[in-house]
Protein backbone atom coordinates (compact mmCIF):
# COMPACT_ATOMS: atom_id res chain seq x y z
CA UNK A 1 0.00 0.00 0.00
CA UNK A 2 1.42 3.37 -0.94
CA UNK A 3 2.06 5.96 1.76
CA UNK A 4 -0.53 8.27 0.15
CA UNK A 5 -3.16 5.53 0.01
CA UNK A 6 -2.50 4.58 3.64
CA UNK A 7 -2.70 8.20 4.79
CA UNK A 8 -5.95 8.74 2.90
CA UNK A 9 -7.41 5.58 4.41
CA UNK A 10 -6.37 6.66 7.91
CA UNK A 11 -7.81 10.16 7.47
CA UNK A 12 -11.09 8.91 5.98
CA UNK A 13 -11.50 6.17 8.58
CA UNK A 14 -10.83 8.56 11.47
CA UNK A 15 -13.22 11.14 10.05
CA UNK A 16 -15.93 8.52 9.48
CA UNK A 17 -15.60 7.11 12.99
CA UNK A 18 -15.10 10.56 14.57
CA UNK A 19 -11.73 9.53 16.00
CA UNK A 20 -8.80 11.89 16.58
CA UNK A 21 -6.19 11.11 13.94
CA UNK A 22 -3.44 12.10 16.39
CA UNK A 23 -4.46 9.22 18.65
CA UNK A 24 -4.73 6.66 15.89
CA UNK A 25 -2.57 4.22 13.99
CA UNK A 26 -3.31 2.34 10.81
CA UNK A 27 -1.92 -1.18 10.62
CA UNK A 28 -1.89 -2.57 7.08
CA UNK A 29 -0.63 -5.74 5.46
CA UNK A 30 -2.48 -8.12 7.78
CA UNK A 31 -2.88 -11.41 5.86
CA UNK A 32 -6.44 -12.11 4.76
CA UNK A 33 -6.52 -15.47 6.56
CA UNK A 34 -5.27 -14.01 9.87
CA UNK A 35 -7.92 -14.48 12.56
CA UNK A 36 -8.97 -12.13 15.35
CA UNK A 37 -6.94 -13.86 18.06
CA UNK A 38 -3.78 -13.89 15.94
CA UNK A 39 -4.21 -10.21 15.03
CA UNK A 40 -4.66 -9.22 18.68
CA UNK A 41 -1.69 -11.33 19.83
CA UNK A 42 0.60 -9.83 17.19
CA UNK A 43 -0.54 -6.27 17.83
CA UNK A 44 -0.14 -6.70 21.58
CA UNK A 45 3.45 -7.83 21.14
CA UNK A 46 4.26 -4.80 18.99
CA UNK A 47 2.08 -2.03 20.43
CA UNK A 48 2.01 -2.72 24.18
CA UNK A 49 5.27 -0.77 24.80
CA UNK A 50 3.59 2.32 23.31
CA UNK A 51 0.88 2.44 25.95
CA UNK A 52 -2.77 1.44 26.13
CA UNK A 53 -4.65 0.99 22.87
CA UNK A 54 -7.73 -0.63 21.42
CA UNK A 55 -8.57 -2.01 18.00
CA UNK A 56 -11.50 0.06 16.76
CA UNK A 57 -12.21 -1.72 13.51
CA UNK A 58 -10.79 -3.92 10.78
CA UNK A 59 -11.45 -3.92 7.06
CA UNK A 60 -10.41 -5.88 4.00
CA UNK A 61 -8.41 -3.82 1.49
CA UNK A 62 -9.32 -5.38 -1.83
CA UNK A 63 -6.58 -3.66 -3.87
CA UNK A 64 -3.90 -5.16 -1.62
CA UNK A 65 -5.70 -8.42 -0.74
CA UNK A 66 -4.95 -7.80 2.96
CA UNK A 67 -6.71 -6.57 6.09
CA UNK A 68 -6.12 -3.24 7.81
CA UNK A 69 -6.86 -2.29 11.41
CA UNK A 70 -7.58 1.09 12.96
CA UNK A 71 -5.96 1.39 16.39
CA UNK A 72 -6.74 4.12 18.94
CA UNK A 73 -5.00 5.25 22.10
CA UNK A 74 -7.23 6.89 24.73
CA UNK A 75 -4.68 9.68 25.19
CA UNK A 76 -1.81 9.68 22.74
CA UNK A 77 0.72 7.08 21.74
CA UNK A 78 3.96 7.66 23.64
CA UNK A 79 6.61 7.12 20.96
CA UNK A 80 9.35 8.23 23.35
CA UNK A 81 12.66 6.73 22.27
CA UNK A 82 11.08 4.23 19.89
CA UNK A 83 12.48 4.47 16.34
CA UNK A 84 9.01 4.19 14.73
C-alpha positions in Angstrom: 0.0 0.0 0.0 1.4 3.4 -0.9 2.1 6.0 1.8 -0.5 8.3 0.2 -3.2 5.5 0.0 -2.5 4.6 3.6 -2.7 8.2 4.8 -6.0 8.7 2.9 -7.4 5.6 4.4 -6.4 6.7 7.9 -7.8 10.2 7.5 -11.1 8.9 6.0 -11.5 6.2 8.6 -10.8 8.6 11.5 -13.2 11.1 10.0 -15.9 8.5 9.5 -15.6 7.1 13.0 -15.1 10.6 14.6 -11.7 9.5 16.0 -8.8 11.9 16.6 -6.2 11.1 13.9 -3.4 12.1 16.4 -4.5 9.2 18.6 -4.7 6.7 15.9 -2.6 4.2 14.0 -3.3 2.3 10.8 -1.9 -1.2 10.6 -1.9 -2.6 7.1 -0.6 -5.7 5.5 -2.5 -8.1 7.8 -2.9 -11.4 5.9 -6.4 -12.1 4.8 -6.5 -15.5 6.6 -5.3 -14.0 9.9 -7.9 -14.5 12.6 -9.0 -12.1 15.3 -6.9 -13.9 18.1 -3.8 -13.9 15.9 -4.2 -10.2 15.0 -4.7 -9.2 18.7 -1.7 -11.3 19.8 0.6 -9.8 17.2 -0.5 -6.3 17.8 -0.1 -6.7 21.6 3.4 -7.8 21.1 4.3 -4.8 19.0 2.1 -2.0 20.4 2.0 -2.7 24.2 5.3 -0.8 24.8 3.6 2.3 23.3 0.9 2.4 26.0 -2.8 1.4 26.1 -4.6 1.0 22.9 -7.7 -0.6 21.4 -8.6 -2.0 18.0 -11.5 0.1 16.8 -12.2 -1.7 13.5 -10.8 -3.9 10.8 -11.4 -3.9 7.1 -10.4 -5.9 4.0 -8.4 -3.8 1.5 -9.3 -5.4 -1.8 -6.6 -3.7 -3.9 -3.9 -5.2 -1.6 -5.7 -8.4 -0.7 -5.0 -7.8 3.0 -6.7 -6.6 6.1 -6.1 -3.2 7.8 -6.9 -2.3 11.4 -7.6 1.1 13.0 -6.0 1.4 16.4 -6.7 4.1 18.9 -5.0 5.3 22.1 -7.2 6.9 24.7 -4.7 9.7 25.2 -1.8 9.7 22.7 0.7 7.1 21.7 4.0 7.7 23.6 6.6 7.1 21.0 9.4 8.2 23.4 12.7 6.7 22.3 11.1 4.2 19.9 12.5 4.5 16.3 9.0 4.2 14.7 
